[in-house]
Amino acid sequence: MRILCIGDVVGNLGCEFLRKKLSSLKKLKGIDMTICNGENSSDGNGVTPSSAEYIFNSGVDVITMGNHTFRRKEFYPYLDEKPHIIRPANFPDSTTPGRGYCIFDIGRFSVAVINIMGNSFMDNILDCPFRKMDEILEIQEVKNSRIKILDFHAEATGEKRAMGFYLDGKISALFGTHTHVQTADCEVLPKGTGYITDVGMTGTINSVLGVKPEIIINKLRNKLPQRFDNAKGECKLDCVIFDIDEKTGLCTQVENIEVR
């Protein structure tokens, strides 16, 4: 089975580029299932029901989120209504909408997709991601899904690498999101879990993580808040493909791709 995981889609231009490229990429690579991080898909950060629907209608099966999940209040009901869009599981269930994992039925078997957020250098300090993963992997419907994919939305490379080795052999694959820069370390870990520290970004190339460079420069130099405005221009789509053995649920090969 081939699972395509796509890096953070940024703004309208990222959404449009995703739609332009995704169908042909899936056909070219023989993709069985597509997962995409959509937490920045609305201009100005966050996600709205319309941007999420645009991503789904472009051919994505499951949307994962991150620290900007709750930036738009109009998005809250959508999280509860749609089973295949998930937010980090270590947000508190008692106070936040949505769920942290979903089960996607592809016919001959099901795939568990999980979303977790790291704590190192992040604005929100949530439940321990390692302990939360232990809890989720004990849920019966997750245990029943031989293939398990994790979007670990985190800042620190070390935290992501540690999670990869912690879950090695327990899940099929881990792809990191949040930093918007694709890393050069895609691999199959020793016990069979596919891994990449960060899958990258879908959005404008000449930007700082999708935002106009001058805005970020002013913010860093002057130490004053800035209103973010997404950059315009040529786009790219960063992604990774995990080849999963359907019998064992383990990864056999990882390929990272940048589509322009």
Secondary structure as GFF3:
##gff-version 3
##sequence-region A 1 260
A	DSSP	beta_strand	2	6	.	.	.	ID=ss1
A	DSSP	beta_strand	8	9	.	.	.	ID=ss2
A	DSSP	alpha_helix	11	29	.	.	.	ID=ss3
A	DSSP	beta_strand	33	37	.	.	.	ID=ss4
A	DSSP	alpha_helix	49	57	.	.	.	ID=ss5
A	DSSP	beta_strand	62	64	.	.	.	ID=ss6
A	DSSP	three_ten_helix	73	75	.	.	.	ID=ss7
A	DSSP	alpha_helix	76	81	.	.	.	ID=ss8
A	DSSP	beta_strand	101	105	.	.	.	ID=ss9
A	DSSP	beta_strand	110	117	.	.	.	ID=ss10
A	DSSP	alpha_helix	129	137	.	.	.	ID=ss11
A	DSSP	alpha_helix	140	143	.	.	.	ID=ss12
A	DSSP	beta_strand	147	153	.	.	.	ID=ss13
A	DSSP	alpha_helix	157	167	.	.	.	ID=ss14
A	DSSP	beta_strand	173	177	.	.	.	ID=ss15
A	DSSP	beta_strand	187	188	.	.	.	ID=ss16
A	DSSP	beta_strand	194	196	.	.	.	ID=ss17
A	DSSP	beta_strand	201	204	.	.	.	ID=ss18
A	DSSP	alpha_helix	213	222	.	.	.	ID=ss19
A	DSSP	beta_strand	235	244	.	.	.	ID=ss20
A	DSSP	beta_strand	251	259	.	.	.	ID=ss21
###
